[in-house]
Amino acid sequence: MRGRGGTGRRRRLKIFCPYGRAGSSPAVRTIMLTLALAAAGCEQRRDVGPVIVSATGDAARPEAIRRTSDDMAERLLADASAQGLVRFDAAGQIVPGVAERWIVTDEGRTYIFRLREMTWTDGRRMKAADVVAILRRQLQSRARNPLAPYLTAIDSIVEMTPQVIQIELSRPRPDLLKLFAQPDMVIVDPTRSIGSGPMRISDRRGRVARLTPIPDPDRAADEREEAQPEDDVLLVGERAAAGIARFVTHRSDLFTGGTIAEWPLLAAAGAEPASIRLDPAAGLFGLAVVNREGFLEAAENRGAIALAIDRTTLVQSFSRDWLPTEDLFPAALDSAVPPAQAPWRVVPANERRAAAQAKIAAWRARGEPPPALRIALPNASGGTLLWARLAADLYAVGVRPIRVGPEDDADLRLVDAVAPYDSARWYLDQACQPCGESASAAIEAARLSPTLAERARKIAEADAAVAEDVAFIPIARPLRWSLVAQRLRAWRPNERAWHPLNQLRRDPT
């Protein structure tokens, strides 16, 4: 396997709820205040000047590109100013990064990368020895790198020549490249906190970082397109409410990294439907069973909770374009068989509520009180809307739901995550918080399998064990969205829900 690398018009802003309305959240009040202060006839942004991107977090912290974070602004900054061996393009596909080409052999046990003639952003030449040392540190830092648990098969990383490195694995992992493309795996000089592009940080002020493209070293000088001011990016790190308000008042071109937590703010801000773009994100959105005592001790009772949830009504209360799911995996992935079905799946949709009620009634017949379940959800308006739907479904079958914060002790916890790579092992690992002994043993056996064929069989066994155990209650795929201006012609929806800052306005190739 080888790889290589408008015309502005005036419009009146429509405000759906007044600023300061009783009971409105701080996020909604932020949006309303911003809209109230904006001119009623804001001009739509034309393709002039730097692209302004807003994302949650802080894009101006000096350490942003050398630390692992869930902060979207920091991740975007890391991906733009540094790169891994490979990286994602606008469509979520693997393209060259520090490496210009690669070979995968021995069923995915050996990866050989040939590095490009690269320099750090301060002009120093990047050497294979630098890359090897940085990758080794990343693998050793399990506390700082969330991908480390999925890289345990790596045995060695060695410099073969000044431009070639080799990575040897103890077990086959043909899907490793998508992990290397994640922002968590960018190559950053630890002493200077700098990378190799494709952009450089030319200025930082407050919570804003200015990024300027670096000429592609693989192109001759006479083949490079002339730099334009519009190729620069101003990355603003801020709260979601402020970012949405910034876009709606035409003071930015992109708000990215939206999740279910912020979704209701779009209606409050009056965002135009044409600017709301959803990603077909691959990953998990559902409830993990994190406490197996009391009512949730029995798998059939955990199945009753799965039966009680009206997935179609729940997702359509957010968006008609958001689709429900009852499967743990989006496809077979690296399993030997199609995704396994949990026992509760055999109950017809029109009989599920009655079946769940019967399970609760059987529990009560033993002299037990009505089940009271703590559900950990985001502390945001989207979490509140999700809570309203879940609570209505659970109350209807005789369960008393209790909402708790995302970090509080809980019985059920929302898992909302985009898969970093296409392996069933990631889905099984995220779903088990925890699993039963047999399911946990099956997952570990799959991780340690010495061949691809055995790994596929063991993953299938683990999937079946997790389904039988009802350790996870799927609801939908992750809801990921952006607000996108018309000038960003290169923006593409993709399964990784990732949008590189250097590939928004035009394709750099």
Secondary structure, DSSP 8 states (H G I E B T S, - for coil): -EEE-----B-----SS-TT-TT--HHHHHHHHHHHHS-TT-B---S-S-EEEEEES-S--TTGGGS--S-HHHHHHHHHH---SEEE-TTS-EEESSEEEEEEEGGGTEEEEEE-S-B-TTS-B--HHHHHHHHHHHHH-TTT-TTGGG-TTEEEEEEEETTEEEEEESS--TTTHHHHTSGGG---BTTTTB---SEEEEEEETTEEEEEE---TTS-GGGS----GGG-EEEEEE-HHHHHHHHHTTS-SEEEEE-TTTTHHHHHHT--GGGEEEE---EEEEEEE---SGGGGSHHHHHHHHHH--HHHHHHTT-TT--B---SSSS-TTSSSS----GGGGS-GGGHHHHHHHHHHHHHHTT----EEEEE--SSHHHHHHHHHHHHHHHHHT-EEEEE-TTS--SEEEEEEE-SSS-HHHHHHHH-SS--HHHHHHHHHHHT-SSHHHHHHHHHHHHHHHHHHT-EEEEES--EEEEE-TT-TT----TT----GGGSSS---
